[in-house]
Structures are given as C-alpha cells and as structure tokens.
Amino acid sequence: MDWKTIYKERTVSAEEALSHVKSGDSVVPAHAAAEPQYLINKLLERKDQLEGVRITQGLNIGDAPYAAPEYKDAFVNVSFFCGKNNRKCIQEGRGEFLPIHFYAQPRAIREGILPCDIALVQVTPPDENGYVNMGTSCDQTRVAIEKARVAIAQVNQNMPHLCGDTLVHVSDIDYFVEYDEDIYEIPLISSDDPVAEKIGYNISTLIEDGATLQMGQGTIPNAILKFLEDKKDLGIHTEVFSDNLIPLVKAGIVNGRRKSINRGKIISTFVQGTKELYEYVDNNNMIQLMPVDYTNDVAVIAKNDNMVAINSALEVDLMGQVVADAIGSKTFSGVGGQLDFLRGAEQAKNGKPIIALPSTAKGGEISRISAVLKPGTPVTTTRQDVHYVVTEYGIAYLFGKTIKQRAEALINIAHPKFRDQLREEFQDYCKSAGQLYF
C-alpha cells in the first residue's frame, strides 16, 4: 500500500486515537522537549473514565499536568528523572520514582520489564518517502513505538528535523494526530556566577586539545565553555545538545576533527533549549542523534580517546561517594547517565571522569562536601568510580587514593569555614567504625 494512503487512513482526531488508552495501561510519552503536549492534555480530559494509568517518563521539562493532585486516581506519574513540575508529586508519594541508568531504559522497555502499552510521541510531517522524523528526542522513542500496543504520534510542523537514527516509517505508527504547537523550550541559562566561573576555570585546566566532551546544561557547564576559547579540535559525545555549545561550534573550536569514532560529528541522544537551538539543529548534518543505548553505552563512550565526562552532584562525602539525585532521602532529580559516562571516560584512553559541584548550598550555610552521608541517602555514583572532584576551591584527584588520602583531598577543596568541622566529624565516624584514618 502507498505510504500516503497509510498516513491518510491512520490520521484521526486526538479523541479517537486516545480512546485506545485503558485503565491500568502504561503510557510512555516521548522524552523532554519532545513530549507531545496536545496529546497529553487531551488524555487528561479522560480522567473521569480512567483509573491507574501509569505515565512513565524521563526528564520532565514541561508542565507535567498529570502530576497535579486532582489527577492522582486516574494517572500515576512514574518518573526516571524528576523536574520542577513533577518533583512534589514524587516526593509526596502520589507518583513513583524509578532509579535506572539512562542507557538501560530502552532495554527495560524492549524486554517488557517496563510495560509500554501506549506510546505518545511527537514527529515531523512525513517526507517524500513516507518517513516522519522523531525530532528532538531519539533516546528511547523507537523502542517505545516498536513495543507499544498502540503507537500514537502528534504530527507537529514545528518539530525540527534531526539527523542521525531519527526516521520512522508511517507504517510503524498506528495513529497520527495533526496538531501544531510550540515544543517545550528551556530559556538560556546564565553563567554569570562567580562560583560557577571558578569551577569552570578549574575544569578547563583538565581539558586538552583534541578532547571529546560530555556535559549537560546549567551554570557550571556554561561557565566551562567560557574558558575553552583557546582549545583546538574538541569533539562532543553527550546525552543532551543545547544552546551553550553553539558558539564553540560556530567558532570551529568544536569540530570533532580528532575524534576516535564518529569523526566530525556531534553525537547526542536528545536536544533541548531555545527556539534558536531548534532552528540551528534543523537538518544540521553535523549533529547526529542516536538511541541512548548507543550514546550512553560504556563500551561506546570508552572508544573516544581523551574522553572528558563532566557531571554535577548535590553532595560528595569524604570517601568520594556521590549523591546526584536526592537531597537526603528526598528524591530530587534522577540517576540519568552520570555513571554511564563516568565509567566510559574511566575506561577511555586518557579519559577523565569529573564530578563538579559548588562547595556550599543555601547561601553558604551548608557544605556540599560532607563527612559522611546521612542514613537513607541514596548513592548515585560509588566511591570507586570517582576520579576528579572539582569545586571553586580546586581539584581533588581520588583515583588510586586511600580513604585517608581521599578525605584530605576533599577537605582541601571544601569551603574553608567547614574544613575543621569536616575533619572532626570524619574522625568521629572513623572511631565509631573502629578505624583510625587521622
């Protein structure tokens, strides 16, 4: 059958497409900026007809209306990675948190461990060959479409065309709903923060010409980029491509010329940022989106010589344990791909796995470097996986170091007003454990 006929026959109203959602179903929407707002909002209109529908999502940068208390009986928000609009839902127990490595999410869906009854994705209109483009999120979109009992695509002319493994034939999708709207954006994040700038400078001293970088969004990644203008031939192999990298690409500093694999290409699994970013990546062949079980595969990451992985943390204790997804026992964000990239960089030739964090929180009242973690605090990255920890006060190199040496190195990059306290608390902890490190 001709693809145009298939597409026409499967193009329906949102109400008709979403009538296939049943109570107890697991709905998997596309990730981050690709979450189909119109389909989600039309699904919520069925709240009086549904019960216990699980909306299983990754990073939420949108409105997350299903996380509101009035939807708690109809919809359960299951989150791999909390955002500001569904964090309270998870913390209050109206939703559920699912700790899982980013690279492993497609496998969990593929093997049925994470059910996917309904896939809600967002795509471009079909091209002349009958293929739609999955746009800003490649990560686990294809496997969700393949495994779903019903795959529903919102066709949005505002979705950019991304190069890479991003095409899906119309015959692989059950229903199309045509509706144009602005896709989710993230405003530009300022890097004009003196603490972030100091951390950024410290990290930049670890980045050599020809390195391949992984970094996310935020004040610290943005600050790092300020200090890379004298670098040459940098490459990118990362999870998310965002606005902060565009100036370095335009200046020729990021060109991928020395990459060990995917030479000359920026490899990412999703894109999020401003409208200007979406215009920049549209049909830009230098930027290649690949499934997350490729981008975040430790073995693939490790093939990049001089791989520098830069990840943030909320807390690091004096043994080097990293907390990135919780504040105490409260879920804050998610596991994501931190350990994927740290281990990939660790195994890469001349690789550098880096954890970055400000030395304090709450206006300087709390040290982010703690003597020991509070009971119940989940560890995101184990102490043996940590090589570099960077604050505004310097760089602690922990690889191959004893517990005593690690503690000394981390105390030296803690805020000065907390250093004596950290030493005393760690001494008390060691004594209680029957070990004398100091």
C-alpha positions as a Markdown table, in Angstrom:
| # | Residue | x | y | z |
|---|---|---|---|---|
| 1 | Met | 0.0 | 0.0 | 0.0 |
| 2 | Asp | 1.2 | 3.5 | -0.8 |
| 3 | Trp | 2.5 | 5.4 | 2.2 |
| 4 | Lys | 0.2 | 8.3 | 1.6 |
| 5 | Thr | -2.8 | 6.1 | 1.8 |
| 6 | Ile | -1.5 | 4.6 | 5.0 |
| 7 | Tyr | -0.9 | 8.0 | 6.5 |
| 8 | Lys | -4.3 | 9.3 | 5.5 |
| 9 | Glu | -6.2 | 6.3 | 6.8 |
| 10 | Arg | -4.4 | 6.5 | 10.2 |
| 11 | Thr | -4.8 | 10.2 | 10.6 |
| 12 | Val | -7.6 | 10.7 | 13.2 |
| 13 | Ser | -8.7 | 13.1 | 16.0 |
| 14 | Ala | -6.9 | 13.0 | 19.3 |
| 15 | Glu | -10.1 | 11.7 | 20.9 |
| 16 | Glu | -10.3 | 8.7 | 18.6 |
| 17 | Ala | -6.6 | 7.9 | 19.0 |
| 18 | Leu | -6.6 | 8.2 | 22.8 |
| 19 | Ser | -9.8 | 6.2 | 23.1 |
| 20 | His | -7.4 | 3.2 | 23.0 |
| 21 | Val | -6.0 | 4.1 | 26.4 |
| 22 | Lys | -7.5 | 1.8 | 29.0 |
| 23 | Ser | -7.4 | 1.8 | 32.8 |
| 24 | Gly | -4.2 | 0.3 | 34.1 |
| 25 | Asp | -2.3 | 0.9 | 30.9 |
| 26 | Ser | 1.3 | 2.1 | 30.9 |
| 27 | Val | 1.7 | 5.2 | 28.7 |
| 28 | Val | 5.2 | 6.2 | 27.6 |
| 29 | Pro | 5.5 | 9.7 | 26.2 |
| 30 | Ala | 8.4 | 11.0 | 24.2 |
| 31 | His | 11.2 | 12.4 | 26.3 |
| 32 | Ala | 12.0 | 16.0 | 27.4 |
| 33 | Ala | 11.2 | 18.7 | 24.7 |
| 34 | Ala | 9.5 | 16.0 | 22.5 |
| 35 | Glu | 6.7 | 15.3 | 25.0 |
| 36 | Pro | 3.5 | 15.8 | 23.0 |
| 37 | Gln | 1.7 | 18.5 | 25.0 |
| 38 | Tyr | -1.6 | 18.4 | 23.0 |
| 39 | Leu | -1.9 | 14.6 | 23.3 |
| 40 | Ile | -1.2 | 14.7 | 27.0 |
| 41 | Asn | -3.7 | 17.4 | 27.6 |
| 42 | Lys | -6.4 | 15.6 | 25.6 |
| 43 | Leu | -5.6 | 12.4 | 27.5 |
| 44 | Leu | -6.2 | 14.2 | 30.8 |
| 45 | Glu | -9.7 | 15.1 | 29.6 |
| 46 | Arg | -10.5 | 11.4 | 30.1 |
| 47 | Lys | -9.6 | 11.4 | 33.8 |
| 48 | Asp | -13.2 | 10.5 | 34.9 |
| 49 | Gln | -13.1 | 7.5 | 32.5 |
| 50 | Leu | -9.7 | 6.1 | 33.6 |
| 51 | Glu | -8.1 | 4.7 | 36.7 |
| 52 | Gly | -4.5 | 3.8 | 37.4 |
| 53 | Val | -3.0 | 4.8 | 34.1 |
| 54 | Arg | 0.8 | 4.9 | 34.6 |
| 55 | Ile | 2.6 | 7.8 | 32.7 |
| 56 | Thr | 6.2 | 6.6 | 32.6 |
| 57 | Gln | 8.6 | 9.4 | 31.7 |
| 58 | Gly | 12.2 | 10.5 | 31.7 |
| 59 | Leu | 13.4 | 14.1 | 32.2 |
| 60 | Asn | 10.4 | 16.4 | 32.5 |
| 61 | Ile | 11.0 | 19.9 | 31.3 |
| 62 | Gly | 7.3 | 20.6 | 30.6 |
| 63 | Asp | 4.2 | 21.4 | 32.6 |
| 64 | Ala | 3.6 | 17.8 | 33.9 |
| 65 | Pro | -0.1 | 18.5 | 34.4 |
| 66 | Tyr | -0.7 | 14.8 | 35.2 |
| 67 | Ala | 1.3 | 15.3 | 38.4 |
| 68 | Ala | -1.3 | 17.6 | 39.9 |
| 69 | Pro | -3.3 | 16.2 | 42.9 |
| 70 | Glu | -6.6 | 16.3 | 41.0 |
| 71 | Tyr | -5.3 | 13.5 | 38.7 |
| 72 | Lys | -4.0 | 11.1 | 41.3 |
| 73 | Asp | -6.7 | 8.5 | 40.9 |
| 74 | Ala | -6.7 | 8.5 | 37.1 |
| 75 | Phe | -3.0 | 8.8 | 36.5 |
| 76 | Val | 0.2 | 7.7 | 38.3 |
| 77 | Asn | 3.3 | 9.6 | 37.3 |
| 78 | Val | 6.3 | 7.2 | 37.2 |
| 79 | Ser | 9.5 | 9.1 | 36.7 |
| 80 | Phe | 13.1 | 8.2 | 35.8 |
| 81 | Phe | 14.1 | 11.8 | 36.3 |
| 82 | Cys | 12.1 | 14.5 | 38.1 |
| 83 | Gly | 11.7 | 18.1 | 37.0 |
| 84 | Lys | 10.4 | 21.0 | 38.9 |
| 85 | Asn | 6.8 | 20.3 | 38.0 |
| 86 | Asn | 6.6 | 16.7 | 39.0 |
| 87 | Arg | 9.1 | 16.6 | 41.9 |
| 88 | Lys | 6.5 | 17.3 | 44.5 |
| 89 | Cys | 4.2 | 14.6 | 43.2 |
| 90 | Ile | 7.1 | 12.0 | 43.6 |
| 91 | Gln | 8.2 | 13.3 | 47.0 |
| 92 | Glu | 4.6 | 13.2 | 48.3 |
| 93 | Gly | 4.1 | 9.6 | 47.2 |
| 94 | Arg | 1.4 | 10.4 | 44.6 |
| 95 | Gly | 3.9 | 9.3 | 42.0 |
| 96 | Glu | 6.7 | 6.7 | 41.9 |
| 97 | Phe | 10.4 | 7.1 | 41.3 |
| 98 | Leu | 12.2 | 4.6 | 39.1 |
| 99 | Pro | 16.0 | 4.5 | 39.6 |
| 100 | Ile | 17.6 | 3.2 | 36.4 |
| 101 | His | 20.6 | 4.1 | 34.2 |
| 102 | Phe | 19.6 | 6.1 | 31.1 |
| 103 | Tyr | 21.3 | 3.6 | 28.8 |
| 104 | Ala | 19.2 | 0.8 | 30.3 |
| 105 | Gln | 15.8 | 2.3 | 29.8 |
| 106 | Pro | 15.4 | 1.0 | 26.2 |
| 107 | Arg | 16.4 | -2.5 | 27.2 |
| 108 | Ala | 13.8 | -2.4 | 30.1 |
| 109 | Ile | 11.1 | -1.4 | 27.6 |
| 110 | Arg | 12.3 | -3.8 | 24.9 |
| 111 | Glu | 12.2 | -6.8 | 27.3 |
| 112 | Gly | 8.9 | -5.8 | 28.8 |
| 113 | Ile | 10.2 | -5.1 | 32.2 |
| 114 | Leu | 8.9 | -1.6 | 31.8 |
| 115 | Pro | 5.5 | -2.1 | 30.1 |
| 116 | Cys | 4.7 | 0.2 | 27.2 |
| 117 | Asp | 1.0 | -0.2 | 26.2 |
| 118 | Ile | 0.7 | 3.2 | 24.6 |
| 119 | Ala | 3.5 | 5.3 | 23.1 |
| 120 | Leu | 2.8 | 9.0 | 22.7 |
| 121 | Val | 5.4 | 10.6 | 20.5 |
| 122 | Gln | 5.8 | 13.8 | 18.6 |
| 123 | Val | 7.1 | 13.9 | 15.0 |
| 124 | Thr | 7.5 | 16.0 | 11.9 |
| 125 | Pro | 5.2 | 15.6 | 8.9 |
| 126 | Pro | 6.2 | 12.7 | 6.6 |
| 127 | Asp | 8.9 | 13.3 | 3.9 |
| 128 | Glu | 8.5 | 12.3 | 0.3 |
| 129 | Asn | 9.5 | 8.7 | 1.1 |
| 130 | Gly | 6.9 | 8.3 | 3.9 |
| 131 | Tyr | 9.2 | 8.8 | 6.9 |
| 132 | Val | 8.5 | 11.0 | 9.9 |
| 133 | Asn | 11.3 | 12.4 | 11.9 |
| 134 | Met | 11.2 | 11.9 | 15.7 |
| 135 | Gly | 12.8 | 15.3 | 16.2 |
| 136 | Thr | 14.4 | 16.4 | 19.5 |
| 137 | Ser | 14.4 | 13.1 | 21.3 |
| 138 | Cys | 15.9 | 9.9 | 19.8 |
| 139 | Asp | 16.8 | 8.2 | 23.1 |
| 140 | Gln | 14.1 | 5.6 | 23.6 |
| 141 | Thr | 11.5 | 6.8 | 21.1 |
| 142 | Arg | 11.9 | 4.0 | 18.6 |
| 143 | Val | 11.8 | 1.2 | 21.1 |
| 144 | Ala | 8.6 | 2.7 | 22.6 |
| 145 | Ile | 7.0 | 2.8 | 19.2 |
| 146 | Glu | 8.0 | -0.8 | 18.5 |
| 147 | Lys | 6.8 | -2.3 | 21.8 |
| 148 | Ala | 3.6 | -0.3 | 22.2 |
| 149 | Arg | 0.2 | -2.0 | 21.7 |
| 150 | Val | -0.8 | 1.4 | 20.2 |
| 151 | Ala | 1.7 | 4.0 | 19.0 |
| 152 | Ile | 0.2 | 7.5 | 18.6 |
| 153 | Ala | 2.1 | 10.3 | 17.0 |
| 154 | Gln | 1.4 | 14.0 | 17.2 |
| 155 | Val | 2.4 | 15.5 | 13.9 |
| 156 | Asn | 3.8 | 18.9 | 14.5 |
| 157 | Gln | 5.3 | 21.2 | 11.8 |
| 158 | Asn | 7.3 | 23.0 | 14.5 |
| 159 | Met | 9.3 | 19.9 | 15.3 |
| 160 | Pro | 12.8 | 20.2 | 13.8 |
| 161 | His | 14.3 | 17.5 | 11.6 |
| 162 | Leu | 17.3 | 15.9 | 13.3 |
| 163 | Cys | 19.9 | 13.9 | 11.5 |
| 164 | Gly | 21.0 | 10.5 | 12.7 |
| 165 | Asp | 18.9 | 7.5 | 13.6 |
| 166 | Thr | 15.7 | 9.6 | 13.6 |
| 167 | Leu | 13.4 | 8.3 | 10.9 |
| 168 | Val | 10.3 | 6.2 | 11.4 |
| 169 | His | 8.1 | 5.0 | 8.5 |
| 170 | Val | 4.4 | 5.9 | 8.7 |
| 171 | Ser | 3.5 | 2.2 | 8.6 |
| 172 | Asp | 5.2 | 1.7 | 12.0 |
| 173 | Ile | 2.8 | 4.1 | 13.8 |
| 174 | Asp | -0.8 | 3.2 | 14.5 |
| 175 | Tyr | -2.4 | 6.7 | 14.6 |
| 176 | Phe | -1.4 | 10.2 | 13.6 |
| 177 | Val | -2.9 | 13.3 | 15.2 |
| 178 | Glu | -2.1 | 16.5 | 13.4 |
| 179 | Tyr | -1.6 | 19.5 | 15.7 |
| 180 | Asp | 0.9 | 22.3 | 15.5 |
| 181 | Glu | 2.2 | 23.9 | 18.7 |
| 182 | Asp | 5.5 | 25.3 | 20.1 |
| 183 | Ile | 7.6 | 22.5 | 21.5 |
| 184 | Tyr | 8.9 | 22.9 | 25.1 |
| 185 | Glu | 11.8 | 25.3 | 25.5 |
| 186 | Ile | 14.4 | 25.9 | 28.2 |
| 187 | Pro | 15.5 | 29.6 | 28.4 |
| 188 | Leu | 19.2 | 30.4 | 28.2 |
| 189 | Ile | 20.9 | 29.6 | 31.5 |
| 190 | Ser | 23.2 | 32.3 | 32.7 |
| 191 | Ser | 26.8 | 31.5 | 33.6 |
| 192 | Asp | 27.5 | 34.9 | 35.2 |
| 193 | Asp | 28.0 | 33.4 | 38.6 |
| 194 | Pro | 31.4 | 33.8 | 40.3 |
| 195 | Val | 31.4 | 30.3 | 41.9 |
| 196 | Ala | 30.4 | 28.6 | 38.7 |
| 197 | Glu | 33.1 | 30.6 | 36.8 |
| 198 | Lys | 35.8 | 29.4 | 39.2 |
| 199 | Ile | 34.6 | 25.8 | 38.9 |
| 200 | Gly | 34.5 | 26.2 | 35.1 |
| 201 | Tyr | 38.0 | 27.5 | 35.0 |
| 202 | Asn | 39.3 | 24.7 | 37.2 |
| 203 | Ile | 37.7 | 22.1 | 34.9 |
| 204 | Ser | 39.0 | 23.8 | 31.8 |
| 205 | Thr | 42.5 | 23.1 | 33.0 |
| 206 | Leu | 41.8 | 19.4 | 32.7 |
| 207 | Ile | 40.6 | 19.7 | 29.1 |
| 208 | Glu | 43.3 | 19.2 | 26.4 |
| 209 | Asp | 43.2 | 19.9 | 22.7 |
| 210 | Gly | 41.5 | 17.1 | 20.9 |
| 211 | Ala | 39.4 | 16.0 | 23.8 |
| 212 | Thr | 35.9 | 14.7 | 23.4 |
| 213 | Leu | 33.4 | 16.2 | 25.9 |
| 214 | Gln | 30.3 | 15.2 | 27.6 |
| 215 | Met | 28.5 | 17.8 | 29.6 |
| 216 | Gly | 24.9 | 18.9 | 30.4 |
| 217 | Gln | 23.1 | 22.1 | 30.9 |
| 218 | Gly | 23.4 | 24.6 | 33.8 |
| 219 | Thr | 25.6 | 27.3 | 35.2 |
| 220 | Ile | 28.7 | 25.2 | 35.6 |
| 221 | Pro | 28.7 | 23.7 | 32.0 |
| 222 | Asn | 28.1 | 27.1 | 30.6 |
| 223 | Ala | 30.9 | 28.6 | 32.7 |
| 224 | Ile | 33.3 | 25.9 | 31.5 |
| 225 | Leu | 32.7 | 27.0 | 27.9 |
| 226 | Lys | 34.0 | 30.5 | 28.6 |
| 227 | Phe | 37.4 | 29.0 | 29.2 |
| 228 | Leu | 37.7 | 26.8 | 26.1 |
| 229 | Glu | 38.2 | 29.6 | 23.5 |
| 230 | Asp | 41.9 | 28.7 | 23.3 |
| 231 | Lys | 41.3 | 25.0 | 22.8 |
| 232 | Lys | 41.5 | 23.2 | 19.5 |
| 233 | Asp | 39.7 | 20.4 | 17.8 |
| 234 | Leu | 37.3 | 19.5 | 20.5 |
| 235 | Gly | 34.6 | 16.8 | 20.0 |
| 236 | Ile | 31.2 | 16.1 | 21.5 |
| 237 | His | 29.8 | 12.8 | 22.6 |
| 238 | Thr | 27.0 | 13.5 | 25.1 |
| 239 | Glu | 23.4 | 13.0 | 26.2 |
| 240 | Val | 22.0 | 16.4 | 25.5 |
| 241 | Phe | 22.9 | 19.0 | 23.0 |
| 242 | Ser | 21.9 | 22.5 | 24.0 |
| 243 | Asp | 22.5 | 26.2 | 23.2 |
| 244 | Asn | 25.6 | 26.5 | 25.2 |
| 245 | Leu | 27.7 | 24.6 | 22.7 |
| 246 | Ile | 26.7 | 26.5 | 19.6 |
| 247 | Pro | 29.2 | 29.4 | 19.9 |
| 248 | Leu | 32.1 | 26.9 | 20.1 |
| 249 | Val | 30.8 | 25.0 | 17.1 |
| 250 | Lys | 30.5 | 28.2 | 15.1 |
| 251 | Ala | 34.0 | 29.3 | 16.1 |
| 252 | Gly | 35.4 | 26.0 | 14.9 |
| 253 | Ile | 36.7 | 25.0 | 18.4 |
| 254 | Val | 34.3 | 22.1 | 18.4 |
| 255 | Asn | 34.8 | 20.3 | 15.1 |
| 256 | Gly | 35.3 | 16.7 | 16.0 |
| 257 | Arg | 38.4 | 16.5 | 13.8 |
| 258 | Arg | 40.3 | 14.3 | 16.3 |
| 259 | Lys | 37.5 | 12.1 | 17.5 |
| 260 | Ser | 38.3 | 8.4 | 17.6 |
| 261 | Ile | 34.8 | 7.5 | 16.4 |
| 262 | Asn | 32.1 | 9.5 | 14.6 |
| 263 | Arg | 34.8 | 11.9 | 13.4 |
| 264 | Gly | 33.5 | 15.3 | 12.6 |
| 265 | Lys | 30.1 | 14.6 | 14.1 |
| 266 | Ile | 28.4 | 15.8 | 17.3 |
| 267 | Ile | 26.8 | 12.7 | 18.9 |
| 268 | Ser | 23.8 | 13.2 | 21.2 |
| 269 | Thr | 20.6 | 11.4 | 22.2 |
| 270 | Phe | 18.3 | 14.4 | 22.7 |
| 271 | Val | 18.2 | 18.2 | 22.2 |
| 272 | Gln | 16.6 | 20.8 | 24.4 |
| 273 | Gly | 16.9 | 24.5 | 24.7 |
| 274 | Thr | 15.6 | 27.6 | 23.0 |
| 275 | Lys | 13.7 | 28.1 | 19.7 |
| 276 | Glu | 17.0 | 29.3 | 18.2 |
| 277 | Leu | 18.6 | 26.0 | 19.1 |
| 278 | Tyr | 15.8 | 24.1 | 17.4 |
| 279 | Glu | 16.4 | 26.2 | 14.3 |
| 280 | Tyr | 20.1 | 25.6 | 14.4 |
| 281 | Val | 19.8 | 21.8 | 14.6 |
| 282 | Asp | 17.1 | 21.5 | 11.9 |
| 283 | Asn | 18.7 | 19.4 | 9.1 |
| 284 | Asn | 22.1 | 20.1 | 10.5 |
| 285 | Asn | 24.1 | 17.0 | 9.4 |
| 286 | Met | 26.9 | 17.7 | 11.9 |
| 287 | Ile | 24.6 | 16.9 | 14.8 |
| 288 | Gln | 23.6 | 13.2 | 14.9 |
| 289 | Leu | 21.0 | 11.9 | 17.3 |
| 290 | Met | 21.4 | 8.3 | 18.3 |
| 291 | Pro | 19.5 | 6.0 | 20.6 |
| 292 | Val | 20.5 | 6.3 | 24.2 |
| 293 | Asp | 21.7 | 2.7 | 24.4 |
| 294 | Tyr | 24.3 | 3.8 | 21.9 |
| 295 | Thr | 25.3 | 7.2 | 23.2 |
| 296 | Asn | 25.4 | 6.0 | 26.8 |
| 297 | Asp | 26.9 | 2.6 | 26.2 |
| 298 | Val | 30.0 | 2.5 | 28.4 |
| 299 | Ala | 31.9 | 0.5 | 25.7 |
| 300 | Val | 31.0 | 3.1 | 23.0 |
| 301 | Ile | 31.9 | 6.0 | 25.2 |
| 302 | Ala | 35.3 | 4.3 | 26.0 |
| 303 | Lys | 36.2 | 4.2 | 22.3 |
| 304 | Asn | 36.5 | 8.0 | 22.4 |
| 305 | Asp | 40.2 | 8.7 | 23.3 |
| 306 | Asn | 40.7 | 11.7 | 25.6 |
| 307 | Met | 37.0 | 11.4 | 26.8 |
| 308 | Val | 36.2 | 14.1 | 29.4 |
| 309 | Ala | 32.9 | 13.4 | 31.2 |
| 310 | Ile | 31.6 | 16.3 | 33.4 |
| 311 | Asn | 28.7 | 15.6 | 35.7 |
| 312 | Ser | 27.2 | 17.5 | 38.6 |
| 313 | Ala | 26.4 | 16.5 | 42.1 |
| 314 | Leu | 24.4 | 17.6 | 45.1 |
| 315 | Glu | 26.7 | 16.1 | 47.7 |
| 316 | Val | 30.0 | 14.3 | 47.9 |
| 317 | Asp | 31.2 | 12.6 | 51.2 |
| 318 | Leu | 34.8 | 12.3 | 52.3 |
| 319 | Met | 35.1 | 8.8 | 50.9 |
| 320 | Gly | 34.1 | 10.0 | 47.4 |
| 321 | Gln | 30.5 | 8.8 | 47.3 |
| 322 | Val | 28.4 | 11.0 | 45.0 |
| 323 | Val | 24.8 | 11.9 | 45.5 |
| 324 | Ala | 23.2 | 13.5 | 42.4 |
| 325 | Asp | 19.6 | 12.5 | 42.5 |
| 326 | Ala | 18.4 | 13.2 | 46.1 |
| 327 | Ile | 18.6 | 15.6 | 49.0 |
| 328 | Gly | 18.9 | 13.4 | 52.0 |
| 329 | Ser | 16.2 | 10.8 | 51.5 |
| 330 | Lys | 14.1 | 13.0 | 49.2 |
| 331 | Thr | 14.1 | 12.4 | 45.5 |
| 332 | Phe | 15.2 | 15.5 | 43.6 |
| 333 | Ser | 16.1 | 14.5 | 40.0 |
| 334 | Gly | 17.2 | 11.2 | 38.7 |
| 335 | Val | 20.1 | 8.8 | 38.1 |
| 336 | Gly | 20.4 | 9.7 | 34.4 |
| 337 | Gly | 23.6 | 8.9 | 32.6 |
| 338 | Gln | 26.1 | 10.0 | 35.2 |
| 339 | Leu | 27.6 | 6.6 | 35.9 |
| 340 | Asp | 27.3 | 5.7 | 32.2 |
| 341 | Phe | 29.7 | 8.5 | 31.2 |
| 342 | Leu | 32.0 | 8.4 | 34.3 |
| 343 | Arg | 32.7 | 4.7 | 33.6 |
| 344 | Gly | 33.1 | 5.3 | 29.9 |
| 345 | Ala | 35.6 | 8.1 | 30.5 |
| 346 | Glu | 37.4 | 6.0 | 33.1 |
| 347 | Gln | 37.9 | 3.2 | 30.5 |
| 348 | Ala | 38.8 | 5.5 | 27.6 |
| 349 | Lys | 42.4 | 6.1 | 26.7 |
| 350 | Asn | 43.5 | 9.3 | 28.6 |
| 351 | Gly | 39.9 | 9.7 | 29.8 |
| 352 | Lys | 38.9 | 12.0 | 32.7 |
| 353 | Pro | 35.7 | 11.4 | 34.7 |
| 354 | Ile | 34.8 | 14.6 | 36.6 |
| 355 | Ile | 32.3 | 15.4 | 39.3 |
| 356 | Ala | 31.6 | 19.2 | 39.7 |
| 357 | Leu | 29.8 | 21.0 | 42.5 |
| 358 | Pro | 29.8 | 24.2 | 44.4 |
| 359 | Ser | 31.3 | 23.8 | 47.8 |
| 360 | Thr | 28.2 | 25.1 | 49.6 |
| 361 | Ala | 24.4 | 25.3 | 49.4 |
| 362 | Lys | 21.7 | 27.5 | 50.9 |
| 363 | Gly | 23.7 | 30.7 | 50.6 |
| 364 | Gly | 26.8 | 29.2 | 52.2 |
| 365 | Glu | 25.0 | 27.7 | 55.2 |
| 366 | Ile | 25.6 | 24.0 | 54.3 |
| 367 | Ser | 28.7 | 22.3 | 53.0 |
| 368 | Arg | 28.1 | 20.1 | 49.9 |
| 369 | Ile | 31.1 | 18.1 | 50.9 |
| 370 | Ser | 30.0 | 16.1 | 53.9 |
| 371 | Ala | 32.0 | 14.0 | 56.3 |
| 372 | Val | 29.5 | 11.1 | 55.9 |
| 373 | Leu | 26.2 | 10.7 | 54.2 |
| 374 | Lys | 23.0 | 10.8 | 56.3 |
| 375 | Pro | 21.3 | 7.5 | 56.8 |
| 376 | Gly | 18.9 | 6.8 | 53.9 |
| 377 | Thr | 20.7 | 9.0 | 51.4 |
| 378 | Pro | 21.0 | 7.1 | 48.1 |
| 379 | Val | 24.4 | 6.9 | 46.4 |
| 380 | Thr | 24.3 | 7.8 | 42.7 |
| 381 | Thr | 28.0 | 7.1 | 42.0 |
| 382 | Thr | 30.1 | 4.8 | 44.1 |
| 383 | Arg | 33.4 | 5.9 | 45.6 |
| 384 | Gln | 35.5 | 3.6 | 43.4 |
| 385 | Asp | 34.1 | 5.3 | 40.2 |
| 386 | Val | 35.2 | 8.8 | 41.2 |
| 387 | His | 38.4 | 10.2 | 39.8 |
| 388 | Tyr | 38.2 | 14.0 | 39.9 |
| 389 | Val | 36.0 | 16.2 | 42.1 |
| 390 | Val | 36.1 | 19.9 | 41.4 |
| 391 | Thr | 34.8 | 22.9 | 43.4 |
| 392 | Glu | 35.6 | 26.6 | 43.2 |
| 393 | Tyr | 38.5 | 25.8 | 45.6 |
| 394 | Gly | 40.3 | 23.4 | 43.4 |
| 395 | Ile | 40.6 | 19.8 | 42.1 |
| 396 | Ala | 40.7 | 16.7 | 44.2 |
| 397 | Tyr | 42.1 | 13.6 | 42.4 |
| 398 | Leu | 40.9 | 10.5 | 44.1 |
| 399 | Phe | 41.9 | 7.7 | 41.7 |
| 400 | Gly | 44.2 | 5.2 | 43.4 |
| 401 | Lys | 43.9 | 7.0 | 46.7 |
| 402 | Thr | 43.3 | 5.6 | 50.2 |
| 403 | Ile | 40.4 | 6.7 | 52.3 |
| 404 | Lys | 42.6 | 8.9 | 54.3 |
| 405 | Gln | 44.1 | 10.5 | 51.2 |
| 406 | Arg | 40.7 | 11.0 | 49.7 |
| 407 | Ala | 39.4 | 12.7 | 52.8 |
| 408 | Glu | 42.4 | 15.0 | 52.9 |
| 409 | Ala | 42.0 | 15.9 | 49.2 |
| 410 | Leu | 38.3 | 16.6 | 49.6 |
| 411 | Ile | 38.7 | 18.7 | 52.7 |
| 412 | Asn | 41.2 | 20.8 | 50.8 |
| 413 | Ile | 38.5 | 21.8 | 48.2 |
| 414 | Ala | 35.7 | 22.2 | 50.7 |
| 415 | His | 34.7 | 25.7 | 51.8 |
| 416 | Pro | 37.4 | 26.9 | 54.3 |
| 417 | Lys | 34.9 | 27.6 | 57.1 |
| 418 | Phe | 33.8 | 23.9 | 57.1 |
| 419 | Arg | 37.2 | 22.2 | 56.8 |
| 420 | Asp | 37.8 | 21.8 | 60.6 |
| 421 | Gln | 34.3 | 20.6 | 61.2 |
| 422 | Leu | 34.6 | 18.0 | 58.4 |
| 423 | Arg | 37.8 | 16.7 | 59.8 |
| 424 | Glu | 36.3 | 16.4 | 63.3 |
| 425 | Glu | 33.1 | 14.7 | 62.0 |
| 426 | Phe | 35.1 | 12.2 | 59.9 |
| 427 | Gln | 37.4 | 11.4 | 62.8 |
| 428 | Asp | 34.3 | 10.6 | 65.0 |
| 429 | Tyr | 32.9 | 8.5 | 62.2 |
| 430 | Cys | 36.1 | 6.6 | 61.8 |
| 431 | Lys | 36.4 | 6.0 | 65.6 |
| 432 | Ser | 32.9 | 4.7 | 65.7 |
| 433 | Ala | 33.8 | 2.2 | 62.9 |
| 434 | Gly | 36.9 | 1.1 | 64.7 |
| 435 | Gln | 39.2 | 2.7 | 62.1 |
| 436 | Leu | 41.7 | 5.5 | 62.7 |
| 437 | Tyr | 42.3 | 7.3 | 59.4 |
| 438 | Phe | 43.6 | 10.6 | 61.1 |
